[in-house]
Amino acid sequence: MAKLNILEFPDPRLTTVATDVENFDADLKTLVEDMTETMYAANGIGLAATQVNIHKRLLVLDVSENQDQPRVYINPQIMSQSGEQSCEEGCLSVPGIYASVERAENITVTACDVDGKTFEEELEGLHAVCVQHEMDHLIGRLFVDYLSPLKRNIVRKKLQKQRKIAAKEAAEHLVI
Ligand code: ZN
């Protein structure tokens, strides 16, 4: 397994619209394993292929308490949705930024597993939020896109500042 590089906002590649997975082969299995490892290493609960610069419709997540129930959704589709919930969201591609986003409370999703077998699930709560957040990545949308342009600009500036500080610290220290 290998850890993958996660793209960060405002990288334009994050706005790419992904296409369906067509080959359920060994390469796909490796990608799912690598994405799962990358998600755990970054302490995330979800990761879309778009975030690792692979523009195919798949996402991994683990919303279990012990982070021991990894799941994969390939070519996911929301068949129905109802209710509303709003949750303070963060994103591995927008590090250190959290904002409240309104999403459906319940969703019915169909997807394929890694062998290409279709399944359907009814999800609610955090699991439903996570699938909706990751599916947004697959159409090139980030949670900060739900914010007002003014707030989004503040996020952009904050991230620039964080990167500058990190670069300065790296230059001042011996990083081995
Ligand atoms: Zn995200």
Boltz pocket constraint, residues with backbone or C-beta under 6 A from the ligand:
constraints:
  - pocket:
      binder: B
      contacts: [[A, 46], [A, 90], [A, 91], [A, 92], [A, 93], [A, 133], [A, 134], [A, 137]]
      max_distance: 6.0
